């Protein structure tokens, strides 16, 4: 079966710095793939390359076999790849419902009118914000802003979700809620790439992990495999501690 | 597009208001009508300006550039073409120009766009001045039998079209896209919006409309020269009036245009040498005291009364 998303030799150079160096990995349908690694290892850059935030320097990215390498971000979004941002980005002057409607109207399925309203309301229910659509986004708690962002993604009915440290910055209770929410997405059979630092989340959510360090892939496998891998431990803790 | 009873009600009220205002030339004195033309002109310019700059927050200072192009289309074209065709031609030329300017600048953000649009009017003014110096001509005389009343009715018709367009855009996918762009352009792109296309399309509207306004108004000036047609003051006044009224609503700019026109009339009569200074002070006062314009003031008052009831 062709993978949903596939990266081959994907490289990004910023001047003399190679932020991502010849990354290869596939994401299968219904799979939750964790993209993990120490800070500055190139995880977010990889997400940015997939979502078209900037063009790649070399290599190829395909979505269900069709090349999407270096396409403008809006076209990649329309093809069905939706992303969150490391620091939550909402539309500050719009209501919660309009934030989510934005995803429904311009995302993968591009709905309009009542159809878009219905889907936006449905997705708000799904993330646990049912009936709060009329609120201004400024009135929300931190985790609720994250829920809105997730609902915006879901409203576009994407093929692949890219979540960039979606669980970062949550307190322990919120974290449990957050993990439960993503678990529900996983149980629905969604295809997700998860850039994440929270180990509990990685263990309980990911089918497979790709570990990055200094821009390259250093390990790939189930969470249990990669987290016990000597190279990975060295990358995280440094040589002396390993 | 399906219209609700409330939409019909609004449209009917607007149409009646328009008909009433259209009777002005039948009853008004020459001076009153001339003020009416000025109000109509700024209403058209400020409303169309706000349709683009309101949601996107891209402050355009290109009004004078497009207005001047329109005035020159009439000035040059009036000897060869029927008058009614000139505003249309001016509109098309300016819309194409706006698209080109948009292609060049709207990928840039904020400040670059502002400066470029300001420079555009100045550039066109210098080019025409240079052309006149080479050919040895001065300004152009626009001598027609068109009266102030004709101009007023044309501007009123144009205003109606602008409101209708603004209303339709506000309800459309494009209007929603622009509001998203204004809120967060990065989110807009990643949500699937072709931000460059949306901005360019919408920038063509105030461009085309400003040129049509210039083309309609040219006979009023009788004599056109670059400094009159491309005066940067016009661009600033349009921005100030739109901000004074508020850009959040379609009817916002006109709420700014009417008081400002009368105020300006008084200022330029009493302090003819300090107008620019006073314009600057007015601008500062509006930005500091009324950041959301009269619209913001009215709406917060409305919210407060709703809170009481």
Contacts between the chains, C-beta under 8 A, distances in Angstrom:
chain1	res1	chain2	res2	distance
A	51	B	190	6.1
A	52	B	190	8.0
A	53	B	190	7.5
A	72	B	189	7.5
A	72	B	194	7.7
A	73	B	189	4.3
A	73	B	190	5.2
A	74	B	188	8.0
A	74	B	189	5.2
A	74	B	190	7.6
A	74	B	191	7.8
A	74	B	192	5.2
A	74	B	193	5.5
A	74	B	194	5.0
A	74	B	195	7.0
A	77	B	189	7.6
A	77	B	190	5.6
A	77	B	191	6.0
A	77	B	192	3.7
A	78	B	192	4.7
A	82	B	190	7.6
A	83	B	190	5.8
A	85	B	186	7.6
A	85	B	187	7.8
A	85	B	190	8.0
A	89	B	184	5.7
A	89	B	186	6.6
A	89	B	187	5.0
A	90	B	184	7.6
A	90	B	187	7.6
A	91	B	179	7.9
A	91	B	180	5.9
A	91	B	183	3.9
A	91	B	184	5.8
A	91	B	187	6.4
A	92	B	183	6.0
A	92	B	184	7.4
A	93	B	179	7.8
A	93	B	182	7.7
A	93	B	183	5.4
A	94	B	179	7.0
A	94	B	180	7.8
A	94	B	183	6.3
A	101	B	176	7.7
A	102	B	176	7.3
A	102	B	180	5.3
A	102	B	187	7.6
A	102	B	188	8.0
A	102	B	191	5.3
A	103	B	191	5.9
A	105	B	173	6.2
A	105	B	176	6.1
A	106	B	173	7.9
A	106	B	177	6.8
A	106	B	180	7.6
A	106	B	188	7.9
A	106	B	191	4.8
A	106	B	192	4.0
A	106	B	193	5.0
A	107	B	191	6.3
A	107	B	192	5.1
A	108	B	192	7.3
A	110	B	192	7.3
A	112	B	173	6.3
A	152	B	191	7.0
A	156	B	191	7.2
A	156	B	192	6.7
